[in-house]
């Protein structure tokens, strides 16, 4: 009986600031059908992990050699979102205008992005500090019509592999009027570029599954003789000589930052919280870097507001704070009577902002979010 030994080829990890930089279990990776076929061709194994996955390759002889890896297309994995609140507690930044019904977020290792993220230096699948820059792309079915621009009404239409520029499909166009039909059913699901006469027309993700069912996708270029020349050295898992250098590729998502606004209400109408201050106390576990990066100061607004016929005192953070699954590990929040407080005034511990409490801040010049928290004491 032959025993096949395996070595890790690469791993993907999806981390999130909302979980303190730990794995984002809301995202589940699955290989596309084309990716499964690619792995089967080289007898590779796929193993899912919390917020990520690992791909293993059989060990050849010598042990660090993967023979015959010669592919144009990357390994492509879908990212399924299992939690409706993900987009609420994620800082989408430049991707915020994406239309979920028509697009998904695509990430890959085609560029060398390295940075200190969540306490370690990591190889990122996206630009540093802006994961969603250029990530939202249109999803097209494998049989679709595309309206060519007037400048591209005659010539040869190409579908290209984005990294290498390899032509994977082409069709002549002669004075096309109306939408042009593209039949790409022979191509596997994945990221492609539509071009004509050296003019890029469209970047798209090819899939017959509705875009609404897919939050995102990740493409991993392993390298090898065809991909390695166009792939940065530190992004290669397999070099041109089929030598394996296992790597970890990271999708690092940041937590959305909002103004935290507290409405403090006494149902009995007997307490005056105009003499109180809202204090945020950092935990000892917070690093000096995190402490200086987050402004935990709150201010009491000068006017009270009516809430269901009761008076509410309003307190706001002076700058946006990140949403956290468990802020108690980072800081504690409480109302304390200030120097003018009466004897017997008590300290009130406060809950933290939730992803489901987001509203747009009135009067803000930009799309600034506010997390509203109603506290009855």
N, C-alpha and C positions, 0 to 999 in steps of 0.2 A: 504494500500500500504506500503510495507516494504522499508524503506530507508536504503541503504547500505553505511556506512561511510568507508572512506579509510584513510590509513596512508602511508607516504612515506616509502618504504622498502629500496631502495638505489638509488643513482644517479651516473651517469657517466659524467665526464666533460673532454673535450679535449681542452687543452690550448696550446698556441704557443707564443714563444718569438717574432716571426715576427710581431705579432699583439699586442706587448707590454704586453704579458702575458694574454691577453683576449682569449675568445673562438675562436677556429679554425673552422670557418664556412665552410672550404673546406672539412671537414670530416663529413659525415652523418651516423648516427647509425640506424640500422634496425634489429629487431629480426629475427633470422632464423625461419624456419617453426617449428623446434623442440622446440625452445624457446617460440614461440607463443602458441604451444600446452601445454607447461608447465605452462605458465601464465594463460591460460584458465582453466586448471585443478584446480587452486587455486583462480580463479576469480580475477586475478591481472590485473592491467591496465598499459599500456605503453604510455608514453608521450615524444615525441621528443622535444628537445630544441636546440638552436644554439650550434653546436659543442658538443652535448651530448644528454642525455635522462634521464628520471626518471621512476622508476617502483613503483607502489603503490599496497599495499595489503589490502584486506578488514579487517576492525577492528572487532575482535571477542569479546567474553566476557570471562574474563576481557579484557579491551581495549588494553593491550600490549601483547596479546597472539595470535600467529599464529599456529593454531592447525593442527597437522598431516603433517607438512612439513618433508618429508622423501625421499630425492632424491639422486641418485648417480651422475647425470649429472648437470653441471652448466647451468646458463642462458648464451646463446651465441648470440652475436650481430655482424653483419658484419659492417665494416667500408668502406664506399664508398668514393672515392676521386673525388670531383667535379671540381677540379682545376688542370690543367696540370702542373702548376709551383710548386706544393706543394713540390715535391722531390728536386726542385732546391733551394728553400729557407729554407729547413729543414736540420739540421745537422744530417745526417743518421749515421755518425760515423761507428761503427762496422757492421751496416747493409748495408753499401754502396755496398758490393759485391753481394747482393741478386739479383737473376735473376727474374725480374718482371713477366715473362711469366710462371714461374714454382713455385713461392713461394708467400706467403703473410706474413705480420707482425702480430704475435699473442701476445696478452697481457692478463694477468689475475691477480687475487688477491690472488694467492696461497702462496705468501710470504709477510712478513711484512716489506714493504719499506715506511718509513716516512721521510720527509725532508721539510725544508723551501724552497718553490718554488713559485716564482712570488709573494712574499710578505706575504705568509701564510704557515702554516704547513699543509701538505697534505698527504693523504694515496695514495701512488703511485701504478700504475699497472705495474711497471717495476723497474729495479735496479736504484738506485740513480745516477744521472749524466750520465747515459748511457741507454736511453730508448730502444735502439735496440740491446742490448746485448742478443744474443740467441733468438731474436724475429722472425727472418726469418725462416719459416718452409715450407716444401714441401706440395703442394696441391695435393691430390689424389682423383680420382673419386671413387664412391661407388662400382665400379666393376673394379679392376685393377690387374695387374700382378707384382709380386715382385721377383727379383732374390735373392734367399737365399744364404748366404755365405756357403762355403764348410763345415764349422764347425757346421752349423745348418741345415744339409740336412735330419735329422731324429729326430722326436720328436713331440711335440704338439705346434702349433703356436697359440699365443694369441693376442688379441687386448684388451688393458687395458685402464681404465680411469686413466689419469696421476696423479691426486691428491691422490685418495684412493687406486689405484692399483686393483680395482675391474675388474674381467674378464668379458668382454661384448661379446666376440666372441672367438671361438677356433676351430681349425681344426687339425687333425693328419697329419703328413708329413712322408712319407715313401720313403727314397732315391729319393727325388725329383731331376729331371734333367730338367733344363730350368726354366723359370719364373713360380712361383707359383701363381695361380689365387685366389684372395680374393674377395668374394662376401659379401659386407658389406651394402647391400641395406636396411637392417632392422635397421641400426644405424642412428641416426639423424646427421645432419651436426655438425662438431665440431672438437676439438683437441683430438687426441688419440696417444697411444704408441703401436707399434708392438714389440712383444717380443717372445722369445723361450727359454725354459729351463732356466729361470732367466737371459737371455741375452737380453738386449735391442737392437733392430735392427733398429728401425726407429721411429722418432717423426713426425707426419704428421697431416695435416688438411684435414678432409674428406668433400668433396663438389663436386657436379656434375656441378657446375658453373665454367667456365674457370677462372684460377687464374688471368689472365689479367684484369678481371672485378672486382676484389676484391683487395683493397689496404691492408686491414687488418681485424682483428677480435678481439673481446674482450670477454673473458669468466669470468663470475662472479659466484663464489661459495658462496652461501648464508649462508650455514651452515646446521643446523638441525642435527638429530641423526646420519646420515651416514657421512656427510661431516665434521662436527665440530671436531671430534677427530684428523683429519689430517690438519685442518685449524688453522693458528695462531689466537689467541683470538681477536686481534685488526682487523682482517680481516673478522670476522664473523658478519653477519647481524642477523642471527637467531641462537641462541645457542642450546644446546642439549635439553633444556626444552621448546623450541619453543618461547622463549622470543625475541622480536624484538629490535634491536639497530640500527636505520637507520644510514647509512654511505655514504660518498661521495668518490668515487674512481676516481683518476685523471691520465690521460695520459698527461704528460707535455713534449712537444716537444720544443727543442731549435732551434733558428735561425742559419742557416749556417753562419760561419765566413769565410771571404775571404779578400785577399789583395784588397784594392780599388785603382785602377789605373786610373788617369785622363790624357787624351791627350788634351792639350789646343792648339787650332789652330786659327790663324787669317787668314781668307780667303783672305784678301787684302794684306797680307804679310808685313804690316807696323809696327806691334808691336813686341817688343822683351820681351817675358815673362821670360827670364833668370834673370830678376831683381825682380821677384815676389816670394812670399811664399804662400803655401796653408795652410790656418788656419782653424782648426775645433774648434768651440767655444761651450762648453757645455751649455745647457739651465739651468736656475735656478731650473727647475723642477727635474733635475737629482739628485738622492740621492748620498750621499758621497760614498756609497758602489758601486753604478753603475759607478760613476766617476773614482774610482780607478781601477775598473775591466776592463775598456775599455781604451786602449791607443790610443788617438786621434791625435798623432803626424804624420805629413806627411813630406816627403823629396822630393826635386827635383832631378831627375836623371841627371847625368852630361852631357849626350848626347841627342840631339834632334833626332827625327825620322821623315822620310817622310811619310805623309798620303795623298794619292791622289795628289801627286805633291806639297804639301804644308808642311811647317815646323810645327812640333808638339813638344811642350815642355811637358815632362812627369813627373807627380807627383804621388808618391805612399805612401800609409799608411805604417808606419814602422812595424805594426803588423796587423793580421787579425781583421777585424771589422764585427760585426753581420749585416746581411741584415735585414732591418726594413721596414715595410709598410710605415711608416711616420717618417723618421729620424729627421725631423724638430722639433718634439716634444722632442727630446733628445739632438740634437746639430745642428749647422748650419755650412755650408762650404762656404768659399770664398777665392778668390785670392787677396792678398794685396801686393802692392809694398813695398819692404823692404827699408832699410835706404838709398839705392843708387837710389831709384826711381826718375824719373823726375817729375817735377811739371805738374800736369794735369793727371798723371796716375790714373786710376780709380779702385775701388774695384769691383771685378767680383764675383757675387754669383753663386754657382755651383749646378747642380742637384745631386741627390744621386744615388748610385749603384742600379741596378735592377736585379731581379732574372734571367732574360733572357739574361744577358750579361756575363755569366760565361765562362771562358776559363781556361785551365791549365797553370800555371805560368811556363814559359820556364826556364830551368836550375834548377828547384826546385828538391831537393833530394827525396821528397815524393809527393803524389798527392795533391799538394797545389793549391787551386783555386784562380783565380784572377777575379775581376769584372772590366771590361773595360768600361770607360765612355768617349765619345768623345764630346768635348765642342768647339763650333765655336763662337768666340767673335769678 
